[in-house]
Amino acid sequence: MQDSTICAISTGLTSSGIGIVRISGHKAFSIIKKIFKTKKDIDITEGESHKAYYGHIISGREVIDEVIVLIMKGPHTYTTEDTVEINCHGGVAVMKKVLDLVVRSGARIAEPGEFTKRAYLNGRIDLSRAEAVMDLISSKNEMALKNSVKLLDGGLYEKIRDMRDMILEHTAYIEAALDDPEHYSLDSYGDKILPDVDKIISDVDNLLKTFDNGRIITEGIRTVIVGKPNVGKSTLLNILSGSEKAIVTDIPGTTRDYLEEEINLDGITLNLVDTAGIRQANDEVERIGVERSFENMESADLVIYVVDLSVPLDDNDEKIMSSISGRKSIVLLNKSDLETRINIEYIKARFDNILIISAKEHKGTDELKKMIRDMFFNGELSFNDEICITNLRQKNLLSDALESLHLVRQSVHDGMPEDFFSIDLLNAYNSLGFIIGESVESDLIDEIFEKFCMGK
C-alpha cells in the first residue's frame, strides 16, 4: 500500500472559510496536472518547491472551484513524498467534489493517520513524535498543548536514544569480550557498569513518575462535588461552568444522578461531576444515586466536599468525611451569608484545604480556583523543561525496561556471570526501542495509527 498515492480532506468536514484537500505519493504531481489549470496554463510541478499557485480545479470543461495549490517536492515534506495541498473554498459539497475528482484521477482515500504513518515509515519522525501529533491535535488546554509540542520536538526521543546508546555500548562490549576474551577483559565489569545502570534506572523512573501528571494535563482533573442534599453543589457546578447546567431548587434531593461538565480553568481542564446528595435514601432511585456518589469519589483526582454552614453536622457528614479521608480534597463551607451552626474547628482538625464561601453570592469561588491550581501545579507538577508521559503504551514499555534494569543491578550484586547482564540489558534496550518505534511489529503500527483522525 505504501506505493499508492493517498488523499484526504485535512480540515474539518464542516462549512468554513477554507478547506484543504491533501495528496501524497508518487502520483501526486501527475494528478494535480490533470485537474488544475492556471491562468497562463503553466506546469506548476516544474517550478520551485513549496510555492503556491492560483488557478481553478476543473473536471473536463467544468470549473469545480477557484483555488490556491501548494506544491511540495519530496523528501522535504511531512511524509517525505511529493505532496500537494489544494486550498479550496470551505463548503462541504465543494471539498467532497474536489476529493472525488482526485480519487478518479488516480489516488485513493487515506486511512486514519496514514499521512503521519508514512512520515514514520519513511523515517521522518519516530513513533513517539507520531503519537505526539495526535496529542497535539486533541489538546484540551494550554499545558497539554505545551507538553505535546515538547514531545513533537523530540524531547522523549532524545532521552530514550541517550539511554539506549549507553545500554548498547555496554552490551556490545560484553558480547565482544565473551567472543574474544584474549583482547577484552570482563574483570570487575559489574562495578564498571553499575553507575550507568543506576543512572538509566533513575532516568526511566523519573519519566514514569510524570505519567499521572501527564494524564491530568491531557485528560483533565476528575473533580467530584459531594455533600448532603441542598448544600449548594449544583449551584457551585453552575458557577464554575458559567452556565445553568444543573437544576437548582430549595427542594432537597433535586439531583438524583450525577451530572458531568468539562470546563477550562485558566489553562487547566476540570472534569466536574455533580453528584446526588448523600443521605439516607427515601426511595430506590435516590439510593442508587447515593451509591453512585460514593463510586465517583473512588475514581476522583479531587473531591470537593460542600458543607452547609447553617445546618449542624450529622451522621451523613461523618460518612462523607470518612470516605474522603486521605484523599486529595477541598472542603467548602458554603452559605456563609447565613448563621453558622457547625463547629468549624472540628472540620479544620480533619482537613487541610478549607474555604468559607457563599456560592449564592459568588463569594470565594476565585479562591477555590486558585486553591485547585496550587494543589495540582505548585510543587507537585513541575512544568518547566520537563516532558510528561501521557501514553499508556509508553508507560508500560518504560515499566518493562525498568524491571529489566533492576534485574541487571541484582545480577551485579549477586556476582552473576556477565552474560546475565547482557540478556537483561538487551531486553531493556528493546523495550525502550519500542517506544520510539524501532523493531515494532506492523500490526502494532496499524493499531496505533487507526486512532488518528482522518487527513492526518
Backbone torsions as a table, in degrees:
resi	resn	phi	psi	omega
1	MET	NA	-19.0	-175.9
2	GLN	-67.9	-20.6	-179.4
3	ASP	-86.5	-3.0	179.7
4	SER	-85.5	160.7	176.3
5	THR	-100.3	130.3	-173.9
6	ILE	-112.3	158.1	178.5
7	CYS	-148.9	158.0	178.8
8	ALA	-168.9	158.7	169.4
9	ILE	-81.1	117.0	-172.8
10	SER	-93.7	-6.5	173.2
11	THR	-104.1	171.5	-178.8
12	GLY	-62.2	141.3	-179.9
13	LEU	-81.8	70.4	179.1
14	THR	-152.9	160.3	-179.0
15	SER	-64.2	130.6	-178.8
16	SER	-157.2	177.1	-178.7
17	GLY	-66.8	-43.0	-177.1
18	ILE	-131.7	141.2	172.7
19	GLY	-126.3	139.2	-176.7
20	ILE	-115.0	127.1	171.5
21	VAL	-106.8	121.2	-175.7
22	ARG	-105.4	139.4	177.3
23	ILE	-127.3	134.8	179.0
24	SER	-141.5	134.2	178.3
25	GLY	138.6	176.0	-172.9
26	HIS	-69.3	-17.1	178.4
27	LYS	-96.5	1.7	-173.4
28	ALA	-57.0	-44.0	-177.2
29	PHE	-72.3	-39.6	179.5
30	SER	-66.3	-33.7	178.4
31	ILE	-66.6	-47.0	-177.4
32	ILE	-66.4	-31.0	177.9
33	LYS	-65.1	-29.0	-179.3
34	LYS	-74.9	-33.6	-167.4
35	ILE	-115.0	-2.3	-176.4
36	PHE	-122.5	132.7	178.6
37	LYS	-130.0	131.7	173.0
38	THR	-90.8	169.6	-178.4
39	LYS	-62.9	-36.4	-179.6
40	LYS	-95.2	5.9	177.1
41	ASP	54.2	49.2	178.9
42	ILE	-92.3	160.3	176.6
43	ASP	-88.0	100.3	-174.5
44	ILE	-69.3	-21.0	-178.5
45	THR	-74.5	-14.2	178.3
46	GLU	-89.9	-9.7	-178.8
47	GLY	-82.2	-171.3	-178.4
48	GLU	-73.7	154.4	-178.8
49	SER	-74.7	158.6	177.4
50	HIS	57.3	45.3	178.0
51	LYS	-124.8	143.5	-178.3
52	ALA	-99.6	143.0	-178.9
53	TYR	-129.4	139.9	178.0
54	TYR	-95.7	140.2	177.5
55	GLY	178.2	-152.8	-177.0
56	HIS	-132.2	142.0	169.8
57	ILE	-85.4	127.0	-176.5
58	ILE	-127.3	149.8	173.2
59	SER	-127.7	102.1	-171.6
60	GLY	67.0	-118.4	177.6
61	ARG	-100.1	-3.2	-177.3
62	GLU	-86.2	129.2	174.4
63	VAL	-85.6	120.1	-178.8
64	ILE	-84.4	-45.5	-177.1
65	ASP	-165.4	157.0	172.3
66	GLU	-92.2	123.3	-167.8
67	VAL	-138.7	168.3	166.7
68	ILE	-115.3	127.2	-179.4
69	VAL	-112.0	129.7	178.2
70	LEU	-104.8	122.9	179.5
71	ILE	-100.9	126.6	179.0
72	MET	-132.7	118.9	-176.4
73	LYS	-91.7	134.9	176.2
74	GLY	-67.3	155.6	7.4
75	PRO	-91.4	7.5	-175.2
76	HIS	-88.3	56.8	177.9
77	THR	-137.5	174.1	-179.1
78	TYR	-59.8	-42.5	-179.2
79	THR	-92.6	-7.1	-170.7
80	THR	73.2	0.5	178.7
81	GLU	-99.7	165.6	171.8
82	ASP	-57.7	130.9	-174.4
83	THR	-134.0	140.6	176.8
84	VAL	-127.3	136.4	173.5
85	GLU	-122.2	121.6	179.5
86	ILE	-98.9	112.6	178.6
87	ASN	-93.9	98.4	-177.5
88	CYS	-107.3	176.5	174.9
89	HIS	-66.0	147.4	-166.9
90	GLY	-85.2	21.4	174.8
91	GLY	-73.5	142.3	-178.1
92	VAL	-59.4	-44.5	-178.6
93	ALA	-62.6	-40.1	179.3
94	VAL	-64.2	-48.5	-178.7
95	MET	-60.6	-43.6	-179.6
96	LYS	-64.8	-37.0	-179.9
97	LYS	-68.3	-41.2	177.1
98	VAL	-64.9	-43.6	179.3
99	LEU	-61.7	-43.5	179.0
100	ASP	-61.0	-39.5	178.7
101	LEU	-65.5	-39.7	177.3
102	VAL	-62.5	-42.5	179.0
103	VAL	-63.9	-44.0	-179.9
104	ARG	-67.0	-17.1	-179.3
105	SER	-93.6	0.2	172.7
106	GLY	130.9	-0.7	178.4
107	ALA	-100.0	171.9	172.5
108	ARG	-126.9	157.2	179.5
109	ILE	-66.2	131.1	-179.7
110	ALA	-70.7	147.2	172.9
111	GLU	-77.2	162.2	177.6
112	PRO	-54.3	127.2	176.9
113	GLY	75.1	9.8	-172.0
114	GLU	-70.7	-29.9	176.6
115	PHE	-63.3	-45.6	178.7
116	THR	-68.9	-36.1	177.1
117	LYS	-59.8	-41.5	178.0
118	ARG	-67.1	-37.1	176.0
119	ALA	-59.3	-39.2	177.7
120	TYR	-70.7	-50.0	-177.3
121	LEU	-64.0	-29.6	179.6
122	ASN	-87.7	4.7	172.1
123	GLY	83.3	11.3	-179.3
124	ARG	-77.9	-36.6	177.9
125	ILE	-133.5	156.4	174.2
126	ASP	-88.5	175.8	-174.0
127	LEU	-67.8	-34.3	179.1
128	SER	-65.8	-36.5	176.0
129	ARG	-69.0	-39.1	179.2
130	ALA	-60.7	-43.8	178.6
131	GLU	-67.4	-29.6	177.6
132	ALA	-67.7	-27.3	177.4
133	VAL	-59.8	-46.5	-179.4
134	MET	-68.7	-36.5	175.9
135	ASP	-60.6	-40.2	-178.8
136	LEU	-64.2	-43.3	-179.1
137	ILE	-64.2	-38.5	-174.7
138	SER	-93.9	8.7	-179.1
139	SER	-58.4	131.3	-178.1
140	LYS	-100.0	-14.3	-176.7
141	ASN	-151.9	175.4	-174.3
142	GLU	-64.6	-39.5	-177.2
143	MET	-68.9	-38.8	176.3
144	ALA	-63.7	-39.0	179.3
145	LEU	-63.2	-45.6	-179.8
146	LYS	-62.9	-41.8	-179.6
147	ASN	-65.1	-41.0	179.8
148	SER	-63.4	-39.3	179.2
149	VAL	-63.9	-40.4	178.6
150	LYS	-64.8	-40.4	177.2
151	LEU	-66.4	-41.2	179.9
152	LEU	-66.2	-29.4	179.5
153	ASP	-78.4	-1.4	175.7
154	GLY	97.0	15.3	-178.2
155	GLY	-59.4	-45.5	179.4
156	LEU	-73.3	-41.2	-179.4
157	TYR	-56.2	-44.9	-177.9
158	GLU	-64.7	-40.6	178.4
159	LYS	-64.1	-44.7	-179.7
160	ILE	-65.5	-42.4	-179.3
161	ARG	-61.5	-43.2	-179.8
162	ASP	-63.2	-41.4	179.0
163	MET	-65.6	-42.0	-179.6
164	ARG	-66.6	-37.6	178.0
165	ASP	-61.1	-41.3	-179.8
166	MET	-65.9	-43.3	179.3
167	ILE	-65.5	-42.7	-178.2
168	LEU	-62.7	-38.2	179.8
169	GLU	-61.5	-44.9	179.7
170	HIS	-71.0	-40.5	-179.9
171	THR	-63.1	-43.8	-180.0
172	ALA	-62.6	-40.3	-179.5
173	TYR	-66.3	-43.8	179.9
174	ILE	-61.3	-45.4	180.0
175	GLU	-62.8	-41.4	179.2
176	ALA	-64.4	-40.7	-179.3
177	ALA	-68.0	-36.4	178.0
178	LEU	-67.6	-33.6	179.4
179	ASP	-82.1	-29.5	-174.8
180	ASP	-138.7	71.0	-175.6
181	PRO	-65.3	-18.6	-179.5
182	GLU	-70.2	-29.1	-175.8
183	HIS	-107.2	-16.6	-178.9
184	TYR	-128.0	127.3	-177.6
185	SER	-101.5	137.5	176.1
186	LEU	-107.8	14.7	179.1
187	ASP	-60.8	125.0	179.0
188	SER	55.9	29.7	-177.1
189	TYR	-69.5	-26.9	177.2
190	GLY	-59.5	-39.6	178.7
191	ASP	-66.9	-31.9	-179.7
192	LYS	-73.9	-36.3	-174.8
193	ILE	-81.7	-25.6	-172.4
194	LEU	-58.6	-44.0	179.6
195	PRO	-59.5	-39.7	179.4
196	ASP	-69.8	-39.0	177.6
197	VAL	-62.3	-43.9	178.9
198	ASP	-62.5	-38.5	179.1
199	LYS	-65.5	-43.4	-179.6
200	ILE	-66.4	-39.6	176.5
201	ILE	-58.1	-44.2	179.7
202	SER	-63.0	-42.4	-179.5
203	ASP	-65.0	-43.6	179.6
204	VAL	-66.0	-42.9	-179.7
205	ASP	-61.9	-39.8	178.6
206	ASN	-64.4	-38.1	176.7
207	LEU	-65.1	-42.4	-180.0
208	LEU	-63.0	-34.9	-179.2
209	LYS	-66.5	-18.8	-179.1
210	THR	-83.9	-7.1	-172.2
211	PHE	-64.2	-45.6	-179.2
212	ASP	-62.4	-41.1	177.0
213	ASN	-65.0	-40.0	179.1
214	GLY	-63.0	-38.7	178.1
215	ARG	-63.7	-41.9	179.9
216	ILE	-66.0	-38.9	179.0
217	ILE	-61.8	-45.7	-174.1
218	THR	-83.9	-42.5	-174.6
219	GLU	-93.1	-23.1	-178.1
220	GLY	100.7	167.7	179.4
221	ILE	-88.5	113.2	177.8
222	ARG	-73.2	108.9	-172.2
223	THR	-115.6	118.5	-177.4
224	VAL	-106.9	127.0	178.1
225	ILE	-97.4	120.5	-177.9
226	VAL	-127.5	165.1	178.7
227	GLY	155.9	174.5	177.3
228	LYS	-69.5	167.4	176.7
229	PRO	-60.9	144.8	171.4
230	ASN	65.3	29.6	177.1
231	VAL	-95.5	-9.4	178.3
232	GLY	111.6	17.3	-178.5
233	LYS	-63.6	-48.0	-177.8
234	SER	-67.9	-35.2	175.9
235	THR	-62.2	-42.2	178.3
236	LEU	-62.3	-44.1	178.0
237	LEU	-58.1	-44.6	-179.1
238	ASN	-64.5	-38.4	179.6
239	ILE	-66.3	-46.8	-177.7
240	LEU	-67.8	-35.3	-178.8
241	SER	-82.9	-16.9	179.5
242	GLY	76.5	16.8	178.9
243	SER	-154.2	166.3	-177.9
244	GLU	-85.4	74.5	-178.7
245	LYS	-79.7	-34.4	-176.7
246	ALA	-111.7	145.3	176.3
247	ILE	-74.2	128.3	-179.2
248	VAL	-117.7	121.7	174.8
249	THR	-139.4	172.7	175.7
250	ASP	-85.3	0.6	-177.7
251	ILE	-86.4	118.6	178.5
252	PRO	-60.1	140.1	176.5
253	GLY	87.9	17.0	179.7
254	THR	-61.8	-43.3	177.0
255	THR	-84.0	111.7	-176.8
256	ARG	-97.9	-21.0	178.8
257	ASP	-137.3	171.6	-177.8
258	TYR	-82.2	148.8	176.0
259	LEU	-117.0	142.7	-179.4
260	GLU	-119.2	142.3	178.2
261	GLU	-149.5	132.7	178.2
262	GLU	-99.9	127.0	178.7
263	ILE	-129.8	157.6	175.6
264	ASN	-104.7	116.8	-175.8
265	LEU	-107.9	88.2	179.0
266	ASP	51.0	49.8	177.2
267	GLY	91.4	-2.3	178.7
268	ILE	-114.6	134.0	177.6
269	THR	-87.8	128.4	178.2
270	LEU	-115.4	120.2	174.9
271	ASN	-96.3	93.8	-173.4
272	LEU	-83.5	135.9	176.4
273	VAL	-125.9	116.1	175.7
274	ASP	-94.5	121.7	-173.5
275	THR	-103.9	165.4	175.8
276	ALA	-65.2	145.8	178.3
277	GLY	-60.6	136.2	-176.6
278	ILE	-90.8	116.5	176.8
279	ARG	-161.4	175.1	173.8
280	GLN	-64.9	115.6	-171.8
281	ALA	-68.0	141.3	178.6
282	ASN	-92.1	-19.6	179.6
283	ASP	-147.7	173.4	-174.3
284	GLU	-65.6	-40.6	-178.7
285	VAL	-62.4	-45.5	179.9
286	GLU	-66.4	-37.0	178.8
287	ARG	-60.5	-42.4	178.3
288	ILE	-64.7	-39.9	178.0
289	GLY	-61.0	-41.0	178.8
290	VAL	-66.0	-41.3	178.0
291	GLU	-60.3	-41.5	179.3
292	ARG	-66.9	-29.7	176.1
293	SER	-60.3	-45.8	179.0
294	PHE	-68.7	-35.9	177.4
295	GLU	-63.7	-40.8	178.4
296	ASN	-65.2	-35.1	177.3
297	MET	-60.4	-38.5	-177.2
298	GLU	-63.7	-32.5	-176.1
299	SER	-99.1	7.2	-173.3
300	ALA	-83.4	146.1	168.5
301	ASP	-80.5	-30.4	-178.8
302	LEU	-144.8	134.5	174.9
303	VAL	-111.7	125.5	173.0
304	ILE	-103.6	111.3	-177.4
305	TYR	-98.0	114.8	-177.3
306	VAL	-98.6	127.7	-179.1
307	VAL	-119.6	135.9	175.7
308	ASP	-85.2	112.2	-178.9
309	LEU	-61.5	-24.0	-173.6
310	SER	-89.3	-0.3	-178.5
311	VAL	-123.4	128.6	-178.7
312	PRO	-59.1	150.8	176.3
313	LEU	-67.1	148.7	179.0
314	ASP	-140.4	-167.8	-177.2
315	ASP	-62.3	-32.3	178.2
316	ASN	-63.9	-41.5	176.5
317	ASP	-62.8	-42.5	179.2
318	GLU	-60.6	-38.8	179.7
319	LYS	-65.7	-41.9	178.6
320	ILE	-65.2	-46.8	-178.0
321	MET	-62.2	-37.4	177.0
322	SER	-66.1	-37.4	-177.3
323	SER	-68.7	-33.3	-177.0
324	ILE	-99.5	1.9	178.2
325	SER	-59.9	129.1	-179.5
326	GLY	85.1	-6.9	178.2
327	ARG	-94.2	159.0	175.7
328	LYS	-70.5	117.2	-172.0
329	SER	-149.1	158.7	172.8
330	ILE	-129.0	132.1	177.0
331	VAL	-102.8	121.5	178.4
332	LEU	-105.1	116.5	176.4
333	LEU	-90.7	96.7	-170.5
334	ASN	-91.3	167.1	178.7
335	LYS	66.3	45.2	177.8
336	SER	-67.2	-10.6	177.2
337	ASP	-77.6	-8.0	179.6
338	LEU	-108.8	171.6	179.9
339	GLU	-67.5	132.6	-179.4
340	THR	-78.1	129.7	-178.5
341	ARG	-128.9	20.4	177.0
342	ILE	-124.9	162.5	177.7
343	ASN	-89.1	97.7	-176.9
344	ILE	-63.0	-36.4	-179.0
345	GLU	-62.2	-33.0	178.2
346	TYR	-61.7	-41.2	179.2
347	ILE	-72.8	-39.7	179.0
348	LYS	-61.2	-29.5	179.4
349	ALA	-71.9	-18.2	-176.6
350	ARG	-104.9	-23.2	-175.5
351	PHE	-134.7	149.4	-178.3
352	ASP	-91.2	-39.1	-172.8
353	ASN	-100.5	98.8	-175.6
354	ILE	-129.7	136.5	176.5
355	LEU	-132.1	138.8	172.7
356	ILE	-97.9	121.4	-174.4
357	ILE	-135.7	171.2	168.7
358	SER	-134.8	96.7	-178.9
359	ALA	-60.7	-35.8	-179.3
360	LYS	-60.9	-38.9	-178.6
361	GLU	-98.9	8.0	179.2
362	HIS	59.6	32.1	178.4
363	LYS	-98.1	127.9	176.5
364	GLY	96.4	-5.9	-177.5
365	THR	-71.4	-33.4	176.7
366	ASP	-64.6	-40.7	177.1
367	GLU	-63.8	-35.4	177.5
368	LEU	-62.5	-45.9	179.9
369	LYS	-60.0	-42.0	179.3
370	LYS	-65.5	-40.2	-180.0
371	MET	-62.9	-40.8	178.6
372	ILE	-63.2	-45.8	178.7
373	ARG	-60.1	-43.6	-178.5
374	ASP	-65.7	-37.8	-178.1
375	MET	-64.9	-37.1	-174.1
376	PHE	-102.1	-21.2	-172.6
377	PHE	-127.9	13.7	171.5
378	ASN	-119.1	113.4	178.6
379	GLY	85.2	-49.9	-175.8
380	GLU	-78.7	-26.8	178.9
381	LEU	-130.6	104.5	175.7
382	SER	-87.7	121.2	-176.6
383	PHE	-126.5	54.6	176.6
384	ASN	-94.4	-90.0	177.5
385	ASP	-100.2	6.2	-177.3
386	GLU	-77.5	141.7	170.2
387	ILE	-103.7	148.7	-179.1
388	CYS	-113.8	134.8	174.5
389	ILE	-76.3	124.6	-179.0
390	THR	-117.6	-2.8	-170.9
391	ASN	-108.3	124.2	-178.1
392	LEU	-64.3	-35.3	177.5
393	ARG	-60.3	-45.4	179.7
394	GLN	-65.8	-39.3	179.4
395	LYS	-61.1	-45.2	-178.8
396	ASN	-63.9	-38.3	179.0
397	LEU	-69.1	-37.8	175.8
398	LEU	-64.0	-38.7	177.7
399	SER	-63.9	-41.1	177.4
400	ASP	-62.3	-43.7	179.5
401	ALA	-63.6	-40.7	-179.7
402	LEU	-63.1	-41.6	178.7
403	GLU	-61.8	-42.5	178.9
404	SER	-65.0	-39.0	179.9
405	LEU	-68.0	-35.7	175.8
406	HIS	-65.7	-33.4	176.2
407	LEU	-66.6	-36.3	175.8
408	VAL	-62.7	-47.5	179.6
409	ARG	-59.6	-43.1	179.7
410	GLN	-63.7	-40.2	178.9
411	SER	-63.0	-38.9	178.0
412	VAL	-63.3	-46.6	-178.8
413	HIS	-66.2	-30.9	-179.7
414	ASP	-84.9	-2.9	179.6
415	GLY	69.4	31.7	-179.4
416	MET	-73.0	157.6	177.3
417	PRO	-59.9	154.7	-173.5
418	GLU	-66.5	-23.8	179.8
419	ASP	-67.3	-21.4	173.0
420	PHE	-66.9	-39.1	177.0
421	PHE	-58.8	-45.3	-173.6
422	SER	-60.2	-41.9	-178.4
423	ILE	-62.5	-48.8	-177.3
424	ASP	-73.2	-33.7	175.4
425	LEU	-62.1	-41.5	-179.9
426	LEU	-66.0	-37.9	177.1
427	ASN	-62.7	-42.7	177.5
428	ALA	-64.3	-41.1	178.9
429	TYR	-59.1	-44.3	-179.4
430	ASN	-68.9	-40.9	179.3
431	SER	-61.2	-43.6	177.8
432	LEU	-66.2	-35.3	179.2
433	GLY	-64.3	-35.5	179.4
434	PHE	-63.6	-28.0	179.9
435	ILE	-63.8	-41.6	-178.0
436	ILE	-96.6	2.8	170.7
437	GLY	94.7	17.2	176.4
438	GLU	-90.9	128.4	-179.4
439	SER	64.3	35.4	178.5
440	VAL	-93.2	135.8	-178.3
441	GLU	-67.6	149.5	-175.1
442	SER	-63.2	-33.1	-179.0
443	ASP	-67.8	-33.6	176.2
444	LEU	-68.2	-39.9	177.5
445	ILE	-58.4	-46.5	179.2
446	ASP	-60.2	-42.2	-178.4
447	GLU	-63.3	-40.4	-178.7
448	ILE	-65.2	-47.5	-174.0
449	PHE	-79.1	-14.6	174.9
450	GLU	-64.7	-21.6	-178.1
451	LYS	-82.1	-7.9	-178.5
452	PHE	-76.7	163.2	175.9
453	CYS	-81.1	162.2	177.4
454	MET	-65.1	146.1	174.5
455	GLY	84.5	-0.3	178.9
456	LYS	-126.1	NA	NA
